[in-house]
């Protein structure tokens, strides 16, 4: 796995976006913790993440290219629009998916909802340039601690990643989950 600094990333951003478009899986920073990502429309790349995390069927969240992407692909109402206005930020909004082809079927198997994020972080440029959502899921196996630095990245996950964009140790927590798919809003701090 190649480790890329923010400075290297900014120089190579177009090449990195092309690698993502071609199916690379990678570790990336966010405004909260590190995540594992790939093109969320690429079923094969999503399967690689499922295998690396040993997470066969739980839904993944996605980092979307824009607020308009959410409006175009998810069911909307006033409550959802209010939460969209809080983005970018440390929230994952669970919304009913209107366009079932917006992500690969194995991103949220058997679900009619999608967790969407726009982190308040420079790395969101990848989704914007790609013009597609990218998977963003924590870099840990189920039940294990999430990654805060390269030193605590699970070795079996590291072996399956193409690259890591690394900006040093993180002291954040995973994003808050905001359930907007039902009538009553439910916020889950993690």
C-alpha positions in Angstrom: 0.0 0.0 0.0 1.4 3.4 -1.0 1.2 6.1 1.6 0.4 9.6 0.1 0.7 12.9 2.0 -1.7 15.7 1.5 1.0 17.6 -0.5 1.5 14.6 -2.8 -2.2 14.1 -3.1 -2.8 17.7 -4.2 0.0 17.4 -6.9 -1.4 14.0 -8.1 -5.1 14.6 -7.6 -6.1 13.9 -11.2 -4.1 10.7 -11.3 -5.6 9.6 -8.0 -9.1 10.3 -9.2 -8.4 8.2 -12.3 -7.2 5.3 -10.1 -10.4 5.5 -8.1 -12.4 5.6 -11.3 -10.6 2.4 -12.4 -11.5 0.5 -9.2 -8.8 1.3 -6.6 -9.6 0.8 -2.9 -8.0 3.1 -0.5 -7.8 4.6 3.0 -8.7 8.3 3.2 -9.0 11.0 5.9 -12.3 12.8 6.8 -13.3 15.4 9.2 -13.8 12.7 11.9 -11.7 9.6 11.4 -10.0 7.6 8.6 -12.2 5.7 6.2 -11.9 3.1 3.5 -13.2 4.2 0.1 -13.8 3.3 -3.5 -16.1 4.3 -6.4 -19.5 3.5 -5.0 -20.8 2.7 -8.5 -18.2 0.0 -9.0 -19.6 -3.4 -7.7 -16.2 -5.1 -7.9 -14.4 -2.4 -5.9 -17.2 -2.4 -3.3 -16.8 -6.2 -3.0 -13.0 -5.7 -2.3 -13.9 -3.5 0.7 -16.5 -6.0 1.9 -13.9 -8.7 1.8 -11.2 -6.5 3.5 -13.5 -5.6 6.3 -15.1 -9.0 6.6 -18.5 -7.2 6.4 -20.6 -9.2 3.9 -24.0 -7.4 4.1 -24.1 -4.4 6.4 -24.8 -1.2 4.4 -21.9 1.3 3.6 -22.2 5.0 3.6 -21.0 7.2 0.7 -19.3 10.5 0.4 -21.3 12.3 -2.3 -20.1 14.9 -4.8 -22.6 17.6 -3.8 -25.8 18.5 -2.1 -27.5 18.4 -5.5 -26.5 14.7 -5.8 -28.5 14.0 -2.7 -31.5 15.9 -4.0 -31.4 14.1 -7.4 -30.9 10.6 -6.0 -32.7 10.5 -2.7 -36.3 11.1 -1.6 -36.6 14.7 -0.3 -38.7 16.6 2.2 -38.3 19.7 4.4 -36.7 17.9 7.3 -34.1 16.3 5.0 -33.4 19.7 3.3 -32.8 21.2 6.8 -30.2 18.5 7.5 -28.6 18.9 4.0 -28.0 22.6 4.9 -25.8 21.4 7.8 -23.4 19.8 5.4 -20.5 19.7 5.1 -20.1 18.4 8.6 -19.7 15.3 10.8 -23.0 13.7 9.9 -24.1 10.6 8.0 -27.7 11.2 6.8 -29.7 8.0 6.3 -32.3 8.8 3.6 -34.5 6.7 1.3 -32.9 6.2 -2.0 -35.0 7.3 -5.0 -32.5 6.3 -7.8 -31.6 2.7 -7.1 -28.9 2.9 -9.8 -27.1 5.7 -8.0 -24.7 3.2 -6.3 -23.8 -0.4 -6.9 -26.3 -2.8 -5.4 -23.8 -4.2 -2.9 -23.3 -0.8 -1.2 -26.6 -1.2 0.7 -27.7 -4.8 0.0 -31.4 -5.3 0.4 -32.0 -1.7 1.7 -34.0 1.1 0.2 -31.9 3.7 2.1 -28.4 5.2 1.8 -26.1 6.8 4.3 -24.8 10.0 2.7 -21.9 12.3 3.9 -20.2 15.4 2.8 -17.3 15.7 5.3 -15.9 19.2 6.1 -12.6 18.1 4.7 -10.4 18.8 1.7 -10.5 15.1 0.6 -14.1 15.6 -0.7 -12.5 16.9 -3.9 -12.2 13.2 -5.0 -16.0 12.7 -5.1 -16.5 16.2 -6.7 -13.9 15.5 -9.5 -15.2 11.9 -9.9 -18.8 13.2 -10.1 -19.8 10.0 -8.3 -20.2 8.9 -4.7 -17.4 7.1 -3.0 -17.8 4.5 -0.3 -16.7 5.8 3.1 -16.7 3.3 5.9 -14.5 3.1 9.0 -11.1 1.3 8.6 -11.8 -1.4 11.1 -13.2 -4.9 11.1 -16.6 -5.3 12.9 -16.1 -5.0 16.6 -12.6 -3.6 16.5 -11.3 -0.1 17.1 -11.3 2.4 14.2 -8.1 3.7 12.7 -6.6 6.9 14.2 -3.1 6.5 12.8 -1.2 4.2 10.4 0.2 2.3 13.4 -3.3 1.0 14.3 -4.5 0.1 10.8 -5.3 -3.6 10.7 -2.6 -5.4 8.8 -5.0 -7.6 6.9 -7.0 -4.5 5.7 -3.7 -2.6 4.9 -2.6 -5.5 2.6 -5.8 -5.1 0.5 -5.6 -1.4 0.0 -4.0 0.3 -3.1 -3.1 3.5 -1.3 -3.6 5.6 1.8 -3.9 9.3 1.9 -2.5 10.1 5.3 -2.4 13.3 7.2 -1.2 12.2 10.6 -3.0 11.0 13.8 -6.7 11.8 14.1 -8.4 12.4 17.4 -12.0 12.4 16.1 -14.9 10.0 16.5 -17.1 8.5 13.8 -19.8 10.8 12.3 -23.2 11.0 14.0 -25.8 8.9 12.2 -29.0 10.9 11.5 -31.9 8.7 10.6 -34.2 10.6 8.2 -35.8 7.7 6.5 -38.8 7.6 8.8 -41.2 10.2 10.0 -39.3 10.7 13.3 -35.7 11.9 13.1 -33.3 9.9 15.2 -29.7 11.1 15.9 -27.2 8.5 17.0 -23.9 9.8 18.4 -21.0 7.3 18.1 
